[in-house]
């Protein structure tokens, strides 16, 4: 989050335990969409009493590049609870739902990024053993196995063949995945 979350208490004293709980819930929201710019959480104790005690309401305003999530605890809401932790849970659940809807509508939900494809040239080939090496643009080499060559490409490989692939960093150095022979 770009700015430190603001947590305010109205009608009750601030509590380190509640502050920690709120920060944990904000962190869970950030796991879903980590580009929030600011967050304001207002915890309010109503002076009217419920059946067993005071009612608590939690309001949340979460600013994002794709829009704003607002969960409002208005007087008389059915979301007011006699347990402040339940009020926090329900308000953050509502914020999560709004955040998911907003992200889905903006097309930014669960975007899977694919690794960049790299170009290289076959510099060593061991057909009987089923592996070889590709020279990268920086003159380093990446290992590849016959099984990482797509389609029937293995049979068409020769020294100097131009290929594209996904460069991976393994325990013993670079290796190439999804190797495709360039035409």
C-alpha positions as CSV (number, residue, x, y, z in Angstrom):
1,X,0.0,0.0,0.0
2,X,1.3,3.4,-0.9
3,X,0.2,5.1,2.3
4,X,0.0,3.8,5.8
5,X,-3.6,2.7,6.6
6,X,-5.6,5.1,8.8
7,X,-7.5,3.4,11.6
8,X,-9.8,5.5,13.7
9,X,-11.9,4.7,16.8
10,X,-15.1,6.6,17.7
11,X,-16.9,6.1,20.9
12,X,-14.2,3.7,22.2
13,X,-10.6,3.8,23.1
14,X,-8.0,2.7,20.5
15,X,-6.8,-0.9,21.0
16,X,-3.5,-2.4,19.9
17,X,-5.2,-5.8,19.5
18,X,-7.9,-4.3,17.3
19,X,-5.3,-2.3,15.3
20,X,-3.3,-5.5,14.7
21,X,-6.4,-7.3,13.6
22,X,-7.4,-4.6,11.2
23,X,-3.9,-4.5,9.7
24,X,-4.0,-8.3,9.2
25,X,-7.3,-8.0,7.4
26,X,-5.9,-5.2,5.2
27,X,-3.0,-7.4,4.4
28,X,-5.4,-10.2,3.3
29,X,-7.1,-7.7,0.9
30,X,-3.7,-6.7,-0.5
31,X,-2.9,-10.4,-1.2
32,X,-5.8,-10.3,-3.7
33,X,-5.1,-6.9,-5.2
34,X,-1.8,-5.4,-4.0
35,X,-2.0,-1.9,-5.6
36,X,-4.1,-0.1,-3.1
37,X,-3.1,3.5,-2.6
38,X,-4.8,4.2,0.7
39,X,-7.2,2.6,3.3
40,X,-9.3,4.3,6.0
41,X,-11.0,2.1,8.6
42,X,-13.4,3.6,11.1
43,X,-14.5,1.6,14.1
44,X,-17.5,3.1,15.8
45,X,-19.3,2.1,19.0
46,X,-22.9,3.2,19.0
47,X,-24.3,4.7,22.2
48,X,-27.5,2.7,21.8
49,X,-27.4,-0.7,23.2
50,X,-28.3,-4.0,21.6
51,X,-29.7,-6.9,23.6
52,X,-26.5,-7.6,25.4
53,X,-24.3,-4.5,24.9
54,X,-23.2,-1.7,22.6
55,X,-23.4,-2.0,18.8
56,X,-20.3,-1.7,16.7
57,X,-20.0,-0.6,13.1
58,X,-17.0,-0.6,10.8
59,X,-16.6,1.6,7.7
60,X,-13.9,1.0,5.2
61,X,-12.7,3.1,2.3
62,X,-10.1,1.6,0.0
63,X,-8.6,3.6,-2.8
64,X,-7.3,1.8,-5.8
65,X,-6.0,2.7,-9.3
66,X,-9.1,0.9,-10.7
67,X,-11.7,2.6,-8.4
68,X,-12.8,2.9,-4.8
69,X,-14.2,0.3,-2.4
70,X,-16.6,1.7,0.2
71,X,-18.2,-0.3,3.0
72,X,-20.3,2.0,5.1
73,X,-21.6,1.3,8.5
74,X,-24.6,3.7,8.8
75,X,-26.7,4.1,11.9
76,X,-29.5,1.5,11.9
77,X,-27.5,-0.9,9.6
78,X,-28.2,-4.6,10.1
79,X,-24.5,-4.9,9.8
80,X,-24.0,-3.4,13.3
81,X,-22.8,-6.1,15.7
82,X,-22.5,-6.4,19.4
83,X,-19.1,-7.9,18.9
84,X,-16.5,-5.6,17.4
85,X,-14.6,-8.6,15.9
86,X,-17.7,-9.8,14.1
87,X,-18.3,-6.3,12.8
88,X,-14.7,-6.2,11.5
89,X,-15.0,-9.6,9.9
90,X,-18.3,-8.8,8.1
91,X,-17.1,-5.4,6.9
92,X,-13.8,-6.8,5.5
93,X,-15.7,-9.7,3.9
94,X,-18.0,-7.1,2.2
95,X,-14.9,-5.1,1.1
96,X,-13.3,-8.3,-0.4
97,X,-16.5,-8.9,-2.4
98,X,-16.5,-5.4,-3.7
99,X,-12.8,-5.6,-4.5
100,X,-13.3,-8.8,-6.4
101,X,-16.2,-7.3,-8.4
102,X,-14.2,-4.1,-9.2
103,X,-11.2,-6.1,-10.3
104,X,-13.3,-8.4,-12.4
105,X,-15.1,-5.5,-14.1
106,X,-11.8,-3.8,-14.8
107,X,-10.4,-7.0,-16.3
108,X,-7.6,-7.2,-13.7
109,X,-8.5,-10.2,-11.8
110,X,-6.2,-13.2,-11.7
111,X,-4.0,-12.1,-14.6
112,X,-1.5,-14.8,-15.2
113,X,1.8,-13.4,-16.5
114,X,3.7,-15.6,-18.9
115,X,7.5,-15.6,-18.9
116,X,9.2,-13.7,-21.7
117,X,10.3,-15.7,-24.7
118,X,14.0,-15.6,-25.5
119,X,15.8,-16.1,-28.8
120,X,19.0,-18.2,-29.1
121,X,21.1,-20.5,-31.2
122,X,21.9,-24.2,-30.8
123,X,25.6,-24.4,-30.1
124,X,26.0,-28.0,-28.8
125,X,23.7,-30.9,-29.6
126,X,23.9,-34.5,-28.3
127,X,21.2,-36.4,-30.2
128,X,21.9,-39.8,-28.8
129,X,21.7,-38.5,-25.2
130,X,18.7,-36.3,-25.9
131,X,20.0,-32.9,-24.8
132,X,21.8,-29.8,-26.0
133,X,22.8,-26.3,-25.3
134,X,21.5,-22.9,-26.6
135,X,23.7,-19.8,-26.7
136,X,22.0,-16.7,-25.3
137,X,22.5,-13.2,-26.6
138,X,25.0,-12.5,-23.7
139,X,27.1,-15.6,-24.8
140,X,25.9,-17.6,-21.8
141,X,24.4,-21.1,-22.4
142,X,21.2,-22.7,-21.4
143,X,20.7,-26.5,-21.2
144,X,17.7,-28.1,-22.9
145,X,16.3,-31.6,-23.0
146,X,14.6,-33.3,-25.9
147,X,11.3,-33.3,-24.0
148,X,11.4,-29.5,-23.8
149,X,11.3,-29.1,-27.6
150,X,7.8,-28.5,-28.8
151,X,6.2,-30.6,-31.6
152,X,8.5,-32.5,-33.9
153,X,11.2,-29.9,-33.5
154,X,13.8,-32.2,-32.0
155,X,14.3,-34.1,-35.3
156,X,14.8,-30.8,-37.2
157,X,17.5,-29.4,-34.8
158,X,21.0,-28.8,-36.1
159,X,24.0,-26.8,-34.9
160,X,23.2,-23.1,-35.6
161,X,19.4,-23.6,-35.5
162,X,17.6,-20.5,-34.3
163,X,15.1,-21.2,-31.5
164,X,12.8,-19.3,-29.1
165,X,12.2,-20.6,-25.6
166,X,11.4,-19.7,-22.0
167,X,14.6,-19.2,-20.0
168,X,14.5,-20.7,-16.5
169,X,17.0,-20.5,-13.7
170,X,17.7,-23.9,-12.2
171,X,20.0,-25.3,-9.5
172,X,22.8,-25.9,-12.0
173,X,22.3,-22.8,-14.1
174,X,20.0,-21.8,-16.9
175,X,17.8,-24.2,-18.7
176,X,15.4,-23.8,-21.6
177,X,11.7,-24.8,-21.5
178,X,9.2,-24.8,-24.4
179,X,11.9,-24.7,-27.1
180,X,10.5,-23.9,-30.5
181,X,12.4,-24.0,-33.8
182,X,12.2,-20.6,-35.6
183,X,11.5,-20.8,-39.3
